[in-house]
């Protein structure tokens, strides 16, 4: 299939030919102002919200509203007119919290009646009515004493396996932060707090002194997820930038980003609370590192390495003293969220992408395959193939990044098994849906659209995807790409 952009007339003809006239309800949809991202075979995607102020974390409430943290603005709640598939349009947008200090974190209590959000200093709670999307009282701090410079997001995850346990991730105060060597600093750590035991009259937890340390030596673990079958906690790590080893620049392809494992919240401590190396040790992505390693047999992907080689800090001490990542991911991809499907067979990871214009990398949502029963990745720690599939990405358009392209951040499952994704740089939200009639290995039939809404047409309306649960993905190889109606279909 040759790449092309369809005119409005051609789009209409294509719809009739494909027999998907039901999609005419999406005749007026949003189209990105930049070269559109690509969508994987068997998936449909549509831009459903734009004009936002740096949207970050998202989550659906029990009333069907999509809560969105707009960094520097507050929390907005969206409801949609739903015509099935990816054919959604905003019905109502209301401001739930007007607070310019909120910047990233968002969570809901297990019963849906308490809303949590964070700024650089604290995690706040509000009594919440999900039916109306309204607060029922003033905010109160539940975790505090987290202020620092540089990495200021505070990711929140409310455990579903152990109700009341709130996981909070805090980054470092600078790119290379020696203060993170001190565990009591609270820097570069993930901790869990039992909010079920925090009474309204109790002062907030002190992040640096309270809670359960799930891991430290973690430079900036913005994405935190819980496996739905086992309750295992995983994070995705943004590693250090601009580094040298033994005086040589290694920044282009090292160190790798990380997928780290942090045990469970059910009271067991195995695999939990360890030091993951920062700022002393980092994960190997490109094994062609300058300087002689102290490790017998040399370094492999996923090994911990040191920027220096001396008697007290070297590759051997890194291997012996610190926790290596469960998987290593390409350098500078900048993972910001990790979300599991209901069956636990895939983790979906949003890669915000590098800020380096000369070597742009990332800018995609990809999957990592898991053993659903054991809750562990299928690939070994030394693998370079951990990212099994790209669901939505910017292939061929990365030269526009990071300033003018899709840069995903927050992920959330919505009604009918659809995946919602924020793009903060462009101020947008996309919705993705698995096509009900697509092959498990390729995208069959013709491709049609209604002026911006993607349909993977196989003779049935894309609205049939509404009956699906959360998707199991197919193989993506060997399919050409077409630009259709504002998004690229592979």
C-alpha positions in Angstrom: 0.0 0.0 0.0 1.5 3.3 -1.0 1.5 6.2 1.4 -1.2 8.8 0.6 -3.6 11.3 2.1 -7.2 10.8 1.2 -9.5 13.7 0.2 -12.9 14.1 1.8 -14.6 12.7 -1.3 -12.2 9.7 -1.4 -12.8 9.1 2.2 -16.6 8.9 1.7 -16.2 6.6 -1.3 -13.9 4.4 0.8 -16.4 4.1 3.5 -19.1 3.0 1.2 -16.8 0.5 -0.5 -15.9 -0.9 2.9 -19.4 -1.2 4.0 -18.9 0.8 7.2 -21.5 3.6 6.8 -22.1 3.3 10.5 -19.0 5.4 11.1 -20.6 8.5 9.5 -21.5 9.5 13.0 -17.8 10.5 13.2 -18.0 12.8 10.2 -16.6 15.7 12.3 -13.6 14.7 14.4 -10.4 16.3 15.6 -7.3 16.1 13.4 -3.8 16.8 14.8 -2.0 19.9 13.6 1.3 17.9 13.1 2.2 14.8 11.1 0.1 12.2 12.7 1.3 9.2 14.7 1.1 5.7 13.3 -1.4 3.0 14.5 -0.6 -0.7 14.7 -2.5 -3.3 12.5 -5.8 -4.2 14.0 -6.1 -1.0 16.0 -8.0 2.1 15.5 -7.2 5.5 16.9 -8.8 8.9 17.2 -7.9 12.3 18.7 -10.8 13.0 21.1 -9.6 16.0 23.1 -7.2 18.9 22.3 -6.4 22.3 23.6 -5.4 21.1 27.1 -2.6 22.4 29.3 0.1 19.7 29.5 -2.2 16.7 30.3 -0.4 14.1 32.3 -2.0 11.3 34.4 -5.5 10.1 33.7 -8.1 7.8 35.2 -11.8 7.0 34.8 -14.0 7.4 37.8 -16.9 5.2 38.8 -19.3 7.5 37.1 -17.6 7.1 33.7 -15.8 10.4 33.7 -12.2 10.7 32.6 -10.2 12.7 35.2 -7.1 14.4 33.7 -4.3 16.2 35.5 -3.4 19.3 33.5 0.0 20.3 34.9 -0.1 23.9 36.1 -3.9 24.1 35.9 -5.6 21.4 38.0 -7.9 18.4 37.3 -10.5 18.3 34.6 -13.3 15.7 34.1 -14.5 14.8 30.7 -17.5 12.8 29.6 -18.1 11.7 26.1 -20.8 11.0 23.5 -20.0 7.4 22.6 -20.8 6.1 19.2 -18.7 2.9 19.5 -15.2 2.1 18.5 -13.0 5.2 18.6 -16.0 7.4 17.6 -16.1 9.6 20.7 -16.7 13.3 21.2 -16.5 15.4 24.3 -20.0 15.9 25.9 -18.9 17.8 28.9 -15.7 19.2 30.5 -15.8 20.5 34.0 -13.0 21.7 36.4 -12.9 19.4 39.4 -9.8 20.9 41.1 -8.4 24.3 40.2 -4.9 24.2 41.5 -1.9 25.4 39.5 0.6 23.5 41.7 -0.7 20.1 40.6 1.6 18.6 38.1 1.3 14.8 37.5 0.0 12.3 40.1 -3.6 11.1 40.2 -5.4 8.2 42.0 -8.8 7.2 43.3 -9.6 5.3 46.5 -10.7 1.7 46.0 -14.3 2.7 46.6 -14.0 5.6 44.2 -15.0 8.1 46.8 -11.7 9.8 47.5 -9.6 11.6 44.9 -5.8 11.9 45.3 -3.5 14.2 43.4 0.1 15.5 44.0 2.4 18.4 43.6 6.1 18.6 44.3 5.5 18.9 48.1 2.6 16.6 49.0 -0.1 14.2 48.1 -3.6 15.6 48.7 -7.0 13.9 49.2 -10.5 15.2 48.6 -13.8 13.5 49.4 -15.3 12.9 45.9 -18.7 12.1 44.3 -18.0 10.1 41.1 -21.7 10.4 40.0 -21.5 14.1 39.7 -17.7 14.6 39.4 -17.7 16.9 42.3 -15.6 17.4 45.5 -17.4 17.0 48.8 -15.0 19.0 51.0 -11.6 20.7 51.3 -8.4 19.0 50.5 -6.1 17.6 53.1 -2.5 16.4 52.8 -1.9 12.7 53.3 1.8 12.5 52.4 4.1 15.5 52.7 7.8 16.7 52.9 8.7 15.8 49.3 9.9 19.2 47.9 13.0 19.2 45.7 14.3 20.8 42.5 14.6 19.2 39.0 12.5 16.0 39.0 9.2 17.2 40.6 6.5 14.7 39.6 5.1 12.4 42.3 3.5 9.4 40.6 0.6 7.8 42.5 -0.8 4.3 42.3 -3.6 2.9 44.5 -3.2 -0.8 44.9 -6.1 -3.0 43.8 -4.6 -6.1 45.3 -4.2 -4.6 48.8 -6.8 -1.9 49.3 -5.7 1.3 50.9 -2.1 1.1 50.0 -1.0 4.1 48.0 2.4 3.9 46.2 4.2 7.2 45.7 7.3 7.7 43.5 9.7 10.5 44.0 12.7 11.4 41.8 16.1 13.1 42.4 16.9 16.8 42.9 19.2 16.9 39.9 20.5 14.8 37.1 23.3 13.4 39.1 22.3 13.7 42.8 24.7 12.5 45.4 22.1 13.1 48.1 20.2 10.1 46.8 23.0 8.0 48.4 21.4 8.8 51.7 18.3 6.6 52.2 16.8 9.0 54.8 16.8 11.8 52.2 13.7 10.2 50.6 15.2 11.1 47.1 14.9 8.7 44.2 12.6 6.3 46.1 9.3 4.5 45.8 7.4 4.1 49.0 4.0 2.7 50.0 1.6 4.3 52.5 -1.3 2.6 54.3 -4.0 5.3 53.9 -6.6 3.0 55.5 -4.9 3.7 58.8 -4.5 7.4 58.3 -7.4 9.1 60.2 -8.7 12.5 59.2 -7.3 14.0 62.4 -3.8 12.5 61.9 -1.0 14.6 60.4 0.2 13.6 57.0 2.8 10.9 56.5 6.4 12.2 56.2 7.7 10.7 52.9 11.3 10.7 54.1 10.6 8.9 57.4 7.3 6.9 57.0 5.9 4.4 54.7 7.3 1.2 53.3 10.4 1.5 51.0 9.8 -0.5 47.9 13.1 0.6 46.3 15.7 3.4 46.4 18.5 4.4 44.2 15.9 4.9 41.5 16.6 8.2 39.6 13.1 8.9 38.4 10.6 6.1 38.2 7.7 8.1 36.8 5.7 5.0 35.7 4.5 2.6 38.4 2.1 -0.3 37.8 0.6 -3.3 39.6 0.2 -6.7 37.9 -3.5 -7.6 38.0 -3.1 -11.3 38.6 -0.3 -11.4 41.2 -0.2 -7.9 42.6 3.5 -7.5 41.8 4.7 -3.9 41.6 6.8 -2.7 38.7 8.3 0.7 37.8 9.8 2.2 34.6 12.9 4.3 35.2 14.2 7.4 33.4 17.9 7.1 33.7 20.7 9.8 33.8 21.6 12.0 30.8 24.9 13.4 29.5 27.2 10.8 31.0 30.8 9.9 30.4 32.7 6.7 31.3 36.4 7.0 31.9 36.4 10.4 30.1 34.6 9.2 27.0 31.0 10.3 26.0 28.6 7.3 26.2 25.4 9.3 26.4 24.0 8.4 22.9 23.2 4.8 23.8 23.8 4.4 27.5 22.6 4.0 30.1 19.4 2.2 29.3 16.1 2.9 30.8 14.8 0.3 33.2 11.9 -1.9 34.1 12.3 -2.7 37.8 10.5 -5.2 40.1 9.5 -4.2 43.6 7.8 -7.2 45.2 4.3 -7.1 46.6 2.2 -5.0 49.0 0.7 -8.0 50.9 3.2 -8.0 53.8 5.9 -10.1 52.2 9.3 -8.4 51.8 11.0 -10.7 49.2 12.5 -8.7 46.3 11.6 -5.4 48.0 13.4 -2.4 49.5 16.7 -2.8 47.7 19.0 -0.2 46.2 18.9 -0.1 42.4 22.2 1.7 41.9 21.6 5.4 41.3 23.7 7.6 41.3 26.6 5.0 41.4 25.5 2.4 38.9 23.5 2.2 35.8 22.1 -0.4 33.3 24.0 -1.4 30.2 22.2 -1.0 26.9 25.0 -0.7 24.4 27.8 -3.2 25.5 30.4 -1.3 23.6 31.5 0.7 26.6 34.9 2.4 26.9 37.2 1.4 29.8 38.1 -2.0 31.0 35.4 -3.7 33.0 36.3 -5.4 36.3 33.6 -8.0 35.6 34.9 -11.4 34.3 33.7 -12.1 30.8 32.7 -8.4 30.2 29.4 -6.6 30.5 26.1 -7.7 29.0 22.8 -5.9 28.4 21.1 -5.3 31.7 24.3 -5.5 33.8 25.0 -2.7 36.2 28.0 -0.6 35.3 30.0 2.3 36.9 31.1 5.5 35.3 34.5 5.0 37.0 36.7 2.1 37.8 38.5 2.4 41.1 39.0 0.2 44.2 35.7 1.1 45.9 33.4 1.7 42.9 33.6 -0.4 39.7 31.5 -2.8 37.6 32.1 -5.6 40.0 30.9 -3.6 43.1 27.9 -2.5 41.0 27.0 -6.2 40.3 27.5 -7.2 43.9 25.9 -4.4 45.8 22.9 -3.2 43.7 19.7 -4.6 42.2 19.9 -5.0 38.5 16.8 -4.2 36.4 14.4 -6.9 35.4 14.5 -5.6 31.8 16.6 -2.8 30.2 15.0 -0.5 27.6 16.6 1.8 25.0 18.4 4.9 26.2 16.5 8.2 26.3 13.1 6.6 25.5 11.8 8.3 28.7 9.1 5.8 30.0 6.4 7.7 31.9 3.6 5.2 32.6 3.1 1.4 32.7 -0.4 -0.1 32.7 -1.3 -3.8 32.5 -4.2 -5.4 30.6 -6.8 -7.2 32.6 -5.4 -10.6 31.7 -1.8 -9.7 32.8 -0.3 -10.8 29.5 1.0 -7.4 28.4 2.2 -4.2 30.1 1.6 -1.1 28.0 4.4 1.5 28.4 4.2 5.1 27.3 7.6 6.5 26.1 7.6 10.3 26.2 10.8 10.4 24.1 14.1 12.2 24.3 14.4 15.9 24.7 17.5 15.8 22.4 16.6 17.2 18.9 19.8 15.9 17.3 19.0 12.2 18.2 15.3 11.9 18.8 14.2 8.6 20.2 11.0 7.1 21.8 7.6 8.9 21.3 5.4 5.7 21.3 3.2 3.4 23.3 4.6 -0.1 23.3 3.9 -3.5 25.0 6.0 -5.8 27.1 4.9 -9.4 27.1 4.3 -11.0 30.6 3.6 -14.5 31.9 0.0 -13.7 33.1 0.1 -16.2 36.0 3.5 -15.6 37.3 3.4 -11.9 36.7 6.9 -11.8 35.2 8.2 -10.6 31.8 8.7 -13.3 29.2 12.0 -11.9 28.0 15.2 -12.5 30.1 17.0 -9.6 31.7 19.7 -9.6 29.0 17.1 -9.2 26.2 17.1 -6.3 23.7 13.7 -7.3 22.5 11.6 -6.5 25.5 9.4 -4.1 23.6 7.3 -6.6 21.6 5.0 -4.2 19.8 4.4 -0.5 19.1 0.7 0.4 19.4 0.9 4.0 18.4 4.2 5.7 17.4 6.0 8.2 15.3 8.1 6.2 12.8 9.5 8.3 10.0 8.3 11.5 11.8 10.7 11.6 14.7 12.6 14.5 13.1 9.7 16.7 14.2 10.2 15.6 17.8 10.2 16.6 20.5 8.6 20.0 19.7 5.9 19.1 17.3 4.8 15.4 17.6 2.8 13.0 19.7 4.5 12.6 23.1 2.6 10.1 25.2 2.4 10.3 29.0 -0.7 8.9 30.9 -2.5 5.7 30.1 -5.9 4.6 31.3 -8.4 1.8 30.4 -11.8 3.2 29.5 -15.2 1.7 28.9 -15.4 -1.2 26.3 -11.7 -2.0 26.7 -10.4 1.1 25.0 -7.0 2.6 25.8 -6.8 6.4 26.4 -3.5 8.2 26.1 -2.4 11.8 26.9 0.1 13.7 24.8 1.3 16.6 27.0 3.4 18.6 24.5 0.5 18.8 22.1 -2.2 19.1 24.8 -4.2 16.1 23.5 -5.9 12.9 24.4 -6.2 9.9 22.0 -8.4 6.9 22.2 -7.3 3.5 20.8 -9.5 0.5 20.2 -8.8 -3.0 19.0 -10.7 -3.9 15.9 -13.1 -6.8 16.6 -12.6 -8.5 13.2 -8.9 -8.0 12.6 -6.5 -10.9 12.2 -4.2 -11.8 15.1 -1.2 -11.4 12.8 -2.1 -8.6 10.3 -4.5 -5.9 9.3 -6.8 -7.3 6.7 -9.1 -5.7 4.2 -9.1 -2.0 3.1 -8.5 1.0 5.3 -11.1 3.7 5.5 -11.8 6.8 7.6 -14.2 9.6 8.3 -12.0 12.7 8.2 -9.7 11.8 11.1 -11.2 8.7 12.6 -9.3 5.6 11.7 -11.2 2.5 10.7 -9.5 -0.8 10.0 -12.2 -2.1 7.7 -12.9 -5.8 7.1 -16.5 -5.4 6.0 -17.8 -4.8 9.5 -18.3 -1.5 11.3 -15.5 -0.6 13.6 -18.1 -0.1 16.3 -18.0 -3.9 16.8 -14.9 -3.3 18.8 -17.2 -2.0 21.5 -17.9 -5.5 22.5 -14.3 -6.3 23.2 -12.6 -6.4 26.6 -9.1 -5.1 26.9 -7.1 -6.3 24.0 -4.6 -9.1 23.3 -2.2 -7.9 20.7 -1.2 -9.4 17.4 2.1 -9.4 15.5 3.0 -6.2 13.8 5.6 -7.2 11.3 5.6 -6.9 7.5 2.8 -4.4 6.9 3.1 -1.2 4.8 1.9 2.2 6.1 -0.7 4.6 4.7 -1.6 8.0 6.0 -5.4 8.0 6.3 -7.5 10.8 7.6 -5.0 12.3 9.9 -3.5 9.2 11.5 -1.1 6.6 9.9 -2.2 3.0 9.7 0.5 0.4 9.4 
